[in-house]
Amino acid sequence: MYLEGCKWDSHDHVLADSDPKKLFTDIPLILLLPVLDKVTPKEGIYNCPVYKVLSRSGTLSTTGHSTNYVMLMELPSKDS
C-alpha cells in the first residue's frame, strides 16, 4: 500500500509531511483488528480512505462510493 501526499514517520508512528518532490510513499504493513462497538477518537486520528487502485475512479455504487473504494483507516496524526 502507498500513501499519497504524506509519509509514515516510523520514529513517532504517525503521519507526517511528505519529503520534497515525493508524492507517493510506502506504508508499512498494517494489522487490522476488528473491534466491536469501538469508540472513534475525536482528535489525533486521520480517517484515510483506502482504494483498490491509484486512480480512485470507478463506477458509483449504490452506497455512494466508487467501486474501487475499500474502507477508511484510522491513522495517527499530530495534525488536526
Secondary structure, DSSP 8 states (H G I E B T S, - for coil): -EEESEEEETTTTEEEE--TT--EEE---------TT----SSSEEEEEEESSTT----B-TTSSBTTEEEEEEEEBS--
